[in-house]
Structure formats: structure tokens, C-alpha cells
């Protein structure tokens, strides 16, 4: 029996849920229609209520593509507070007793969200700082550059059980405990969805961010709800990682983009979804960072330069050999060679058009792309 079959047989019935679908409409109304205690995790990227007060311009007078959409505007701060408490209350109703919620925001709204989370009886487990390696500068020079966003991770109560895949997080970080400050670039390049050269969504989140969250706090087969689905980052990553998803979105242009994007996402096979831990110190860039950023997807076959040994990349950055031995890139490299140590970055290679290239090339590419 495979991993996903075991999960499905042991889980509560989910036939009543609109799995792997986007529900069109208001998030509060759509959540009210879902059964109580039916969802394993919620990831929410609600409107930030940025209160920009007009267009933003660069020093040269050019327009800044910021969030000016109607869905981010509220009549007053008290109106935003009522909206926040209403959707968080519905989220708590539909979460399972061992479920968790993640909410991302900026300084404009995250403190209000945090207060509402505590008032409603959730228990905050961590606040995570997403430090942007390529933030938008402060063009007017009147404030510090806003270079981070904050995520709140909360369980259903102080004594509630919850899923935390500690070993997967440690393996993803090359055997160091995963910290609460995470560095990812702002969504860009081919991942950024555009229509006629214009961003489809102004605040599209990077898939690497959702990859880490889902890998940390869910299991294969778990149901993940995103009540502010946007262009479907949560759904695309959930599909890759073997999780079920439900999206709620009211903007038709976002729904169209999300459906197209998720249809193109390729799920990982079950062997790649297995996760583990092995003892090893971390190099400057964790191999898991390369995996979660999609530079070397889980399921990729690696080999040494002479093609004597093979290994398959797994979702948490561990690798597994055909004989079943597994570990970090460094440990497995030493195991297959019978050597006391191995630098996995230079030992393992990936193939493109018949040419083998050390995976260290990807590390260097990542460093070039993310270092200031």
C-alpha cells in the first residue's frame, strides 16, 4: 500500500468537501458552507488594507505597480477588523482539532490579525519573518525599506495537538534546526504570472514559501484551504506535494489564471514525497533551498560524474539510492562510496541534454541571484 493510500484509508471521510476545486465568491460565505472540523490546514493571504492614499511613483516619475485593487480597500479600520474576525471565526470552525492556520501580512494589518487570532482562542506557535532578498526600495527615502513580511502560525488552542514535521524541516535545512527567519526572493521570472506583459496579481507569493509551509505542517493527503486563493500558489504547491486543496476566490481573472496554472503543475511520485533526517552540518546554502525553489525538482535523478551511482531527490532535500539507502546529499555520497565523508555538492550531478553538471552549479546560480 502506498503512502497516499494509507493516508486516505485512515483519514476521516472527505467526500462532502469540494476537493481540488476553486469556489467562486466571498470567502466568509463559502467557508460557512463547508462542514465543521473538515480541514487540516489553512493558509491565508488576506487583503492587507494598505491605505496607500494614491499612486506610487519612482524618483524618475515612472509608476510603481503596487496594490491599488478594490479588494484591498476598506471603509475604515473598524470595518477591516470586523472582516478579519468574521473570516477567522469561520476558519476556526472548519479546522480540525489538530489543524493549524497560517496568515501572512505586512505591518499594515498583521498586528490586528494577531490580536484577532488570540481573541478567538487560537494559540500562536510562531511568527515567521519572510525576509525578501530583493525587496522594492523606498523610493521617497522617507522610511526604512520594507524588506519583510510576517507570517503567524497558530494551532486551535494552547493544549491542541498539531502537525509539525521537524525532521523534514531539519533535513531541508541540511541538518540545522529551521529558524523563524526565512529568506526568499519576491516572486519573479517565469514563475510570475503575466498577461500582455502585466502582472496578473500584484502580490503573488513565491512557490518556495508555500512549499516550506506545506512540507512543515501537513502530510500527504491532508486538506489545505486557501480562502484568498488569488492565482493559485497554494493549489499548485499542494498538488506537487500530494496534498488536497480547496481555494476560494471572487475575482474571475485570478480564477482563470489559477486553473491554468494548477492544471500544468506536475505532482511528485510517492517515493519523492517520503521524508527523513540525517546528521550533517549545513553548507552556506542548504540543498533543500535548491529543491524548494524548483531549481532541482523532487524526483530528479542524480549520479556521480562516472555514472556509477544513482540517487533520486526527495521533497525535503534528502536523496535515496536504488538500494534504499537515504540521507542528505553528503551522507548518501559517503555511503555509496564507502568513504568517511563526501562533499555532496561536487559529487552529485544532474543531467541536461545528456550532459552531467555538478549540483554545485545550481548553488552558485542561487547565490548569484539572491546576494545583494
N, C-alpha and C positions, 0 to 999 in steps of 0.2 A: 504494500500500500504506500503510495507516495505521500509527501509532506502535505500537499494541499488536500488530499482525500481524508487524511487523518483529522485535519483541522475541521473540514466540513462535517464529518460524521460526529465529532464531539461538540460542535458549536450548537447554540440554540437555533431553532428554525428561523430562517430569514426570508421565507417565501413572500411574506407580506411587504417586504421592502422593495422599492424601485431601484434595484441594484444596477450599477454601471449605467446610470441614466442621469440626464440633466433635467431638473424640474424647473419649468419656466414660471417666474412670478416672484412675489415678495417672500423674503426668507422666513419671516415670522409665520406667515400663513402656511407656507409649505411645511415648516417644521411641525406646526400644530397637527398636520395630517399624518405624521409619522407615529408609529407605535412607541409607547414608553419603553425605556431601557432596551433599545434595539441597536444602538450604535456603539462601536468600540472606541473611536477617537474622532474628535472634531478639530479641524484646522480652520481657523477663521482669519481672514484678512479684511476686516470691515472698513467702511469709509473712515478716513482719518479726520474729517471735518477741519481741513487745513486752514480755512479762514484767510485765504491769500489776499483778498481785498483788491484784486486787479491782476493784470497780466504781469509776468516777469520778463525782464529784458537783460541781455548781456551788456557790458560796457560799450560794445560797438553798436548797440541799438537793435541787434537781432533778437527774435522772440525765443523764449525758453519754453520747451514743450513740457509744461507742468500739468498738474491735475486741476482742471477747470470744469470738469463734467458736473452735470446736475446731481448725479448720485452722491457727490461728496459735499453737497450744500445742505445745511440745516438752518432753520429759522433762528435758533438760539442754542446756547449751551445746555439749557434745561431740556430742550427738545431732543438734543443728541443724547443726554443722559437717559431719558425715558426710552428712546430707541435701543440704547445699549443694554439696559436692564431687561427689556422685553425679549430680545433675541437670546441673551444669555440665560434667561429663565427657561425658555423653550429648549435650549441646548442641554441644560441640566436634566430636564425631564426625559429627553430621548437618549441620553448617555447611559450605558450600563453602569452598575455599581462599581465595577473595576475599570471604567473608562477614564480617559483624560481629555483635556481640551488645551489647544494651543491657540493663542491670539497674538497677532503681530500688529505693531503700531509705532507711531512716532511720538515725540514729546507733545504733540497737539492733543493726543487722545489716550495714550497708554496708561496714564495715571488715573484717569476717570474709569477706564476699563478695569484696571486693577482693583479699584475701590469697589466697583460693582461685583466683581468676581468674589471678593471676600464677603461682601454683604449678603450674597446669595448662597453662601455656605460651601463654596469650593475651597480647596486647600492649595495654596500656591507652593509648588515644588521647586521651581527655579525661575529666575528671569534670565533669559539668554540675550546676549548682545550680538547682533549681526553687524560686524564691522565691515563696511564696504571698502574694498581695495581700490575702487575707482569712483568715489562719490562726486556728485555735482558740486562745483565750488560755490561759495557765497559771492555772487557777482558784485554786490554792492559794497562788500567789505565792511559791513556793519555788525556782523556776528561771526562766531566760530562756524566753520564749515560743518554742516550736518552730515556726519560720516557714519552714522549707525542707525539702526532701528532696534527696538526691543521686542522680544517675544516673552509672553508669560505662559508657563506650563503649569497646569493645575489638575489635581485629582478631585474626586467627588466629595472628599471630606478628610479631616485630619487622620482618621483611622482607616481610610479606604485603601484597598489593595489596588495596584495598577501595574501595567507592563512597563518594564524598563530593561532593555537588552544591553546590560552593562558590558558583557563580553564583546558583543558586536561593536559597540562604540569604542572599546579599548583597541580592538583589532583594527578598526577603521583608522585609528589614530596611531598605528604602528606601536601598539603596546604601551602607550601612555594613557592615563585616565583622560577622557574627553572633558575639556574645560567648558565653562559657560560663556566664553567669548569666541565666536566663530567668525572666520574671515572668508567671505565670498565676494566676487565682483558683482556689480549690478548686472542684471540680465542684459545681454547684448549679443552681437554677432548673429550667426544663423539661428540661435535659439529665440531671439527677439522676433515676435510675430509682427509683420507689417503688411499693409495693403496700400499699393500705389506709393510706396516709399514712406508711409506714415505709420507710426506705432498703432497697433490695434488697441492696446490697453496701456495707459500711462504708467501703471505700477505693476507690471508683470514681474513675478518673483522668479529667481533662478531655480531651475530644477534641482540643483545640488542642495539647496536649502531644504526642500521638501524631502529629498532622498534621505538626508540625515535624520530628519524628524520621524519619518515613517519607519525607517530601519530601527530607530531607537525605541519607539513606543508602540509598535504594532507587530502582529505575527501574520504569516501568510494566511489568507482567508478572512482576516478581520475586515470590518466595515468602517470606512472612513468617510465622514461627511464634511463637505465644504459649503457653508451657507452663503459665501460670497465668491462664487466659483470663477468668475472672470473668464479668462481664456483657457482654463482647464489644467493648470500646472499640477494641482493635486491629483486629478484624474489620470493624467499621463504617467506620473511617477507611480501612483498606486497600481496601475496596470503593469508597469515594468516589474514591480516588486511582488506581484501576486496577491495584492490586496483588492477587496471590492470597494467601490466608491459610489457616493451619491453627491451630485452637485446641485446647487440652487443658484439660479441666475435670472435676472429680469431683462437684461439688455440683449436684444436679438443678435447684434453684431458680434458680441462676445461668445454667445452660444454657438453661432456658426463656426467661428474660429476654433473653439474648444472641441467641437465634434470632429472637425477635420484633423486637428492635432492628435487627439486621443486615438482615432482610427489608425493613424500612422505609427503609433507607439508600439514597440515590439516587446512582449512580455519575456522575462527571463525563464529559462527552464528550471526545474526543481533542484537540480544539483547545484546550480549557481546561486539559488536562494538560501542554501544551507549556510550557517554562520558558525564561527568558532573563535577561539582565542589562543595565542601562543606567546611565550615570553620573548621580547626583543625590544631593545631601545629604539627610539624614534630618530630617523634622519631629519634633515631640515624640512623636507616636505613628506608628509605621510603618503604612502601608496594609496590608501583609501581616498585621499583627496583627488587623486587622478581618476579613480573609479567613479566617485560620486559626481564629478564634474563631467562625466561622459566622454573623457578623453580616451579611456580604455574600458569599454563596457563590460559588465559581468557576463561571463560566457566566452570571452575571448581566450583563445588557446595560445599559450606561451611556450617557448622552447629555448634551450641553450643555443649558443652560436653554431654548434656542430649537429644540432637536431638529435642529440642522444636522449634528452629528457623532455617530457611534456608536462604541462600543468594548465588548469583551467581557472580563470579568475572568477571569484565569487563576489556576491553583492557587498559584503563587508570589507573587501580588500584582502581577504585571505585567498590562498590558491590551493588547489587539490590536484594530486598526481593520479594517473590512471589506476595505480595500485591502492588508492585510498589514503595515502599519506597526505596530510594537510598542515598548513601553517601560514605564517607570514611569508612574503617573498624571500626573506633572508633565511628563515628556518628551513623552508622546504628546499631551497637551493643547497643548503648544507646537508640535509637528509639524503637527497638523491645522489649526492656525490660521495657521501660518507666522509665529509670534511668537517672539521671542528667549527668552522664559521664560513659565511658567504655573504658577499655584497649582492643582494638580490637585484639591485638597480642595474648592475652591469652584467650579471649572469643571465637574467631572463630577457628574452627578445620577443617582439611581436612581428607579425609578417604583414606586409603590404605589397601587393602585386608581386609576390614571390621573393621579396627582399626582406631579410631579417634586420631589425633595428633594435638596439637595446632600449628597454623601457625607460632608462635614464634620460633619453631624448625627450620624453614626454614631461619628465620632471623639469628639465631645463626650459621647455616651452612654457610650462605653467609659471615658472619663476619670472621669465621674461614678460609674461602677460600681466602678472599681478604685482610685481615690485615697482615702487614709485621711481 
